[in-house]
Amino acid sequence: MRNKSLSTNSAVLCLLTVAVYCLSACTPQVPSSHVWLTSEAGDQCAEKKAVVFHKGTVANGIVVDLNDRRQAIDGFGNSITESSVFVLACLTPEQRHAVLEEMYGENGADFSASRTVVGASDFALKGHYSYDDVEGDEALEHFSMAVHQDGFSKDEYPQIQDESFDMWQCIHEIAAIKAGSEWRLVASPWTAPAWMKDNKQFFDKQNRYGGALLPEYYDAFARYYVKYLKAYEESGIRFWAITPENEPMGNDGSWESMHLSPAVEAELIGKYLGPQLAANGLGDVKILGFDQNTFEAAPYTAAIFGDEAANAYTDGTALHWYGSTVSCFPEVLDSLHAAHPGKRLIHTEGCVDNLGRDGWPGVSDYEGYKECCWFNNDAFWWTPSATDWAYSTPWWPDWHPKYAVVHRYASYIIDGLNHWLTGYIDWNAVLDSIGGPTHVNNNCGAMLMVDYKNDILYYTPYYFVLKQFSRSMRPGDIVLGVHCEPSAVSEQIHLCAVAKQDGSVAVNILNTGEAVSFPLQIGGYMAEIAMPANSVETIIVKL
């Protein structure tokens, strides 16, 4: 006999199941979100309460256009210099590995792009070297990577904790951390061996001249570069891209440098460097031209992309930010993209310049810095207290005002992405507490600054901003168009968005002022965004 009670319960359960299904089918699905915040109040890439989106549109707000798909992201990261490696060698191996995991590991910033130096730069302990300093060795028989493979002597540098650690080991340790995850490594030389140049010097500060590569050594320099790349390749490291020269316009002979005119760089790429890469199994290594300040790029891009051979070998343009402390030069980026839409524009160097130095001649109101006022002091990085080498100069009065470092970083990257930049690589990954060591007294800020005498590791606030950008915008994500009414929000808000490969959308927002709220629309969904004062917020929305 059938159990009447069981039959009744089954019927009720069935009706409840149908009711729940109908309710869920009729209820609009609310997109889920994940939020990180870095702020002057002390948040450091902190997870925050989810932002609630609902169906709707905004009449006077910011709109992320899902149909306006633009350039692909290349990544975010920092640079591995001899100075950075030296400071890391002053940590214990355990501390060092924890730092590298934090910067490059998937549970940390997970940086996907880095740059390193071919030979010496201003951020080397002594400088004045290359991988072949034998005069006239055109066959490169004496080429050797030993200078970046021999560690640091504790006899010479008593603060060293690990004598075996060097540039070579550092790059391999990072590569091991990045195993299974994309890492786009870029190489840049500051100079060819001195004997290949017209002044036979790495640089000449007295005569304000870096020296120019002699035509008879164009081929030797290309082969020199290939030897560097092959040495790493044979050890398991494959470079993603190279630049022919860091800052080919020179730096007044202040440190290692080499002049290449636009025509010479085009010839070097088209006739020597490109063919040498192809002939040695390195044809997939991208060549990025120029590698200096955005506002000065046009003559180089015109020469390189106007030359048939150079154009065929050159993938894009590398840019620096030193032309201004307040602008990414959006009109220049737009014009570069319009002229060469198939070529990428990637930022390869930027930093807070000249910490602790006096102003240049003609700079009457330069305030300088109190010793170490930037170290372990978040206020320095959040408020307008930083000044660069051209602060208040009469010839560039509007380009270099005093600025807040976090604002400069976040606004430059956000606005740059909205004007065709594909990524951002910072300068030194790690420096000491005074912004060195540097053999030319060119102290700068860094993501991590270390007082190894007192065992203090200080992650500067902008590190956490770049951590948010890196984690939310991965290689291959697509930048989306962002549109807003002029009166929708004040000038204190900067915002960019990307379509992620998993179908979600990542939005990064900088608020440079007091707390503010504004409506944000993504596709057919909207939310009211409440931004804390002086903060950078990342919202990842699963639509």
Secondary structure, 3 states (H helix, E strand, C coil): CCCHHHHHHHHHHHHHHHHHHHHHHHCCCCCEEEEEEEECCCCCCEEECCCCCEECCCCCCEEEEEEEEEEECCEEEEEECHHHHHHHHCCCHHHHHHHHHHHHCCCCCCCCEEEEEECCCCCCCCCCCCCCCCCCCCCCCCCCCHHHCCCCCCCCCCCCCCCCCCHHHHHHHHHHHCCCCCCEEEEEECCCCHHHECCCCCCECCCCECCEECHHHHHHHHHHHHHHHHHHHHCCCCCCEECCCCCCCCCCCCCCCCECCHHHHHHHHHHHHHHHHHHCCCCCCEEEEEEEEHHHCHHHHHHHHHCHHHHHHEEEEEEECCCCCCCCCHHHHHHHHHHCCCCEEEEEECCCCCCCCCCCCCCCCCCCCCCCCCCCCHHHHHCCCECCCCCCCCCCCCCCCCECHHHHHHHHHHHHHCCCEEEEEEEECEEECCCCCCCCCCCCCCCEEEECCCCEEEECHHHHHHHHHHHHCCCCCEEEEEEECCCCCCCCEEEEEEECCCCCEEEEEEECCCCEEEEEEECCEEEEEEECCCEEEEEEEEC
